């Protein structure tokens, strides 16, 4: 009763979940061009997830896992027969989650093992302590249907753990609004909850979730642990227009039913390819020039947090940039690797943010 009354007041006053405000990019998240200015750019069409196994950088793209050679070239290493939706290092090998819902292990102590957790939308994984922790973004939409899941305002995601030896597991949390990233931090998981723009702390043996960081300026995706903190990928920027549309159910229903998906008023991994896209005409472009500060449905963002999840620095590709839709970011051997699925490239920078 109290919760319903609070929602009614929020809707009336335009506050809380009914607000259409978006945090400004400032302080540690001040806009820059570091992603676009990276000295090392490694093209890989449809790149999605990056992981380090046996001291080597691997990236998933489509239904293959690619390994980065010493010559900084991608080499197709494993074929999975189905699109890969997430990847993680596991005991000297790699775990690949497939669009079919199956998880396959390549190399290492569990080479050849297969698991079926009963999840058709695996978005992120992390391993530790003999377990594989798995995030499912939605119970009704697949991993590539994230825009629809957002526009439907779903909150049917979950986080499970799987015992690597027995294959048994259980649910740690459910009712989540598209959990898109997982990292281990001692006796708890850090999970990014994209549609609620926040990071959660989940006890690894079950228990109530704790909000660790809230009201992020982008939709948080995969998160990876590094020395003294974490790297978080923001796969799309938030905007006041999208926040407004999310609060108009009748409009959203008609848009989903009648408008082709590329032209939805929704965040995307890459925008600006058609004049018919939202915000691509009018004041966004002037004299044929796209302004870096223009409103945009896509951008590139990686945020470096300290151990207390306070933002320390960030890497950006602005509205007019060419490194949009960052879906994964890791730090390895003194370099930061960021996967731009929107532009089909992995960029590498020195850990302090200078071009590699």
N, C-alpha and C positions, 0 to 999 in steps of 0.2 A: 504493500500500500504506500509506504513512504517512498520507495524507489519510483513507483509510478507517478506520484505527485511531483517528485524531483524532476523527472523527465518532462512532465507537462510544463513546469515552470521554466526549465531550460529551453524548451521549444518556444515558449512565449517571449522570453527575454533574450534569446539568441546567445546563450552561454553554455558552458560545458560541452557535451557532445553535439549540441545544436549550433555551436559557434562556427563561423566560416573563416576565422582568422588563421593565418599560417605564420609560424615563427620566422623571424628574419634571419638570413645567413649573416652572422656577425661573429666577432671574436675569433675563436679557433676555426670557425666555419666560414670565415670571410672568403668571398669568391676569388678564385685565381684560375690560372690556365695550366697548372702543372701536369695534368693528364695529357693535354694536347701537346705540351712542350717536351714530353718524355723523349729521351734520345733513342730508346730501343722500342720498336714497334714490331710485333710479331703477328702478322695476319693469320687468322684462323676462323673461317666462316662458321657462324652459328656457335661460337665458343660460349660455354656456360659456366662450368665449375672448374676451379683450380685446386689441386692438392699436391702435397709433397710426400713422396714415398721413396724409401731407400736413397735419400739424398737428392732425388731428381724431381723436377717440376713436371706435373702431368696436368692436362686439360681435357675436359670432355667437350665434344662437339658432335651433335647428331647422335649416331649410334656407335661412335668410336671414342676410344681414349687415346690421346696423343702424348708423347713424351718429348720434352725439350732437350735437344742434343747439345753437346758442348759447342757446336758451331751455331747455336741459337736458331735451329730449324726444328719444326714440328715433325715428328715421326709417328705415324699411326702404329699403335702398339697392340691394342685389344679391340676386337669387334664384338659388339653385344647383341646384334640382331634386332634391337629395338631402341628407340630414343632413350638417352640417359638423362634423368631428371635431377640427379644429385650424385656426389662422389665424396669419399672420405678415405684417409689413410687408416689402414687396419693391420697392425702387427707385421709390418714389413711389406704389406701388400696394399691393394686398393679395393674398396667396396664401391660398386656401381649400382645405383637404384635405377630401375628401368620403368618406362611408362606403363608396362604390364603389371607393375606392383611388386615384381620380384627383385631381390637384391642378390648380386653375384660378387664373389670375391676372386680377385686375380692376384696371384703371387702371395708370398709370405706364409705365415703359419697356418692360415685357413684357406689356402689356395683351392679353388674349385667348389667351395661350399656355396650353397644357395639357401636363401631364406625367403619365406612368403609371409610378411606380417599382416596381410589383408588390407593394405593401404594402396590406393590407386593414384595418389597425388603426393608422392614423396618429394619434398622440396629441399631438405638438408639432412646431413648425418654427421655424427662425430663419434669416435670410438675411445674407450678408456676403461680400465678395470675389468677387462673381460667382457664388456658389454658394447653393443652398438646402439646408440641413441638415434632415433629416427623421428623427423618432423613431417607430418602430413598437413598440407596447406588447407585441404578442403575435403569434405565427405561427398560432395556432389559435383565438383568440377575437377578437371585434370590440371596438371602443372602448367600447361600452356594456356589455360583458360582463366588466368589470374585476373584479367580485366573484367570478365563477366562476374567472377566471384566478388570483386570489389563493388561493382555496380549493383549486385544483388544484396549487398551489405550482409554477407554471410559471416558466420562465426562458428564453423563446424570443424575447424582444424584440431589437431591433437599432437602430442608427443608421446612416444613409446620407447621402451628399451627392449633389446633382444639379447639374450645370453648367447654369446658366440659359440659356446660348446654345445649346448642343448638345443638352441634355437627357440627356446621358450621366452616369453616376454609378457609385459603388462603395460597398461597405460599410466603415464605419469600425470598428464594433464589433458583436458579436452575443452571444448567450447571456445577454442582460440580463433582469433580473426587472422587467418593465414600466417601461421608460424613459418618463417622463411629462412631462419638461420639458427645454428646451434654451436655453442662452444662450452667446453668443460672448464669449471673454475672450482677446484677442490671437490667439495661434497655437494655441489649444485651445478646445474646447467644454466647458461645464459641463453635465452631464446629471444629472437626478434619477432615481434608480433606486428606484421606490416600494416594491417588496416587500422590498428589502434596507435600506430606510430610510436611504439615504445619497446623497451627491452625488459624482459622478465627474468627473475631468478627462480628456478625450479629445483627443489631438493631431489637428488638423484634416486632416493628411495621413496619418493612420494611425499606430499604435503602441500600446503597452500603456496600459491605463487606470490612473489614479492615484486613490485614495480621498482626497477632499478634506474631507469631513465625514461622520461615521458616527453610527449609533445615534440618529437623530432621533426625537422623540416622536410624530410624525405621519407619515402616508404622504405623501412629498413629491411635489408635482405640478409645474405649470409654474413656470418661473423666468424673471425678466426683469432685464436690466441697467439700472442707474440710476447717477446721479452718485455715485462713490465706493463702489459696492457693488451689491447685488442684492436683489430681492424674491422670496420663495419662497411659493407657496401650498401649504398643507397641506390636502388635500381631505378627509381623515378622520382621526380620532385613533386611535392604537394603544391596545390594552387588553390586560390580562393574560388575560382570558377568550379573546379571539381568538387570542392567542399560544399558549395552551394547546390550543385546538381545531386550530390549524395543525400541531400535533405528534401528532395522533390520526388517522391516515389512514383507519382503518375507519369512525370516526364521520363524517368528512368525506364519504366516499363515500356513506354512507347519507343524510346530510343533503342532499346535492346531488340525490340520486335521489328522495327521498321528501317533502321539506319544500318548500313554496312559497318562492320566492326572497325575498319581502319578510320572511320570518321566519327566514332563515338567521342563524346566529351569525357575523356578518360586519360589517365597517364599512360605513357607508352615507352618502350625501350628506344625508339627512334622516331622522331617527328620531322616535319619539314619536307617530306617527299611529295606532297600533293597540296595544291592550293585549296583543296576542299577540306583539308583537316581543320579542326578548331584552332583558332588563333593564328592561322597562317596568312591571313589577309589583313587588310585594314592597317591599323597602327603598328602591327608587329614588324612589317617590312616597309621601309621608306626608301624610295629611289632605288629599289632593287637590292637594298642592303639589309641584312638581318642584324639587329643590334644585339650585342652580347648580353645585355640586361633585359631583353624583351621577354614577355611571358612565354613560357614554353611547356609543352607536355612531356618533354624528355630532356635529360641532362646527364652529366656524369658526376658522381660524388663518392668519395671514400673518406671515412672519418677515423682518425686514430684516437682511441680512448686510453686513459691510464687504468690502473687496476681498480680504481674507485668509480670507473665509468664516467669520468669527466673528460670531455673532448679536449684534445691537446693540439691537433693540427688536422688539416684536410687537404684533399686533392680534388680538383674540379675540372670539368669540361662544361663551359657555359652554353647558352642558347645557340650560339654560332659555332660551337666546337664540333669535333669529329671523334669523340670518345664517349658516346652516350650509352646509357643502359648498362651500368656496372653491376654485374650479377655475382661476382666473387672477387675477393682480394686477400692475398696472403703475403707474409714477409718471410724471405728465405735467403740465407747467405748474404745478408747486408743489402738486399734489394726488396722492393715492394712490387708484386705482380698483380695487376688489375685486369680482369676480363671484361671487355666491352662487348656485350652481346649485340647491342644496338648497331655497332659499326664493325663487328666481326674482327676484332683485334685484341691482343693482349699487350699491354704496355708495361715496361719495367723501368723503375726509378730507384735511385739510391734511397735507403731507408729514411734519410732526412728530407726527402722530397725533391732533391736535385736530379736532373736528367742523368740517366745511366750512361 
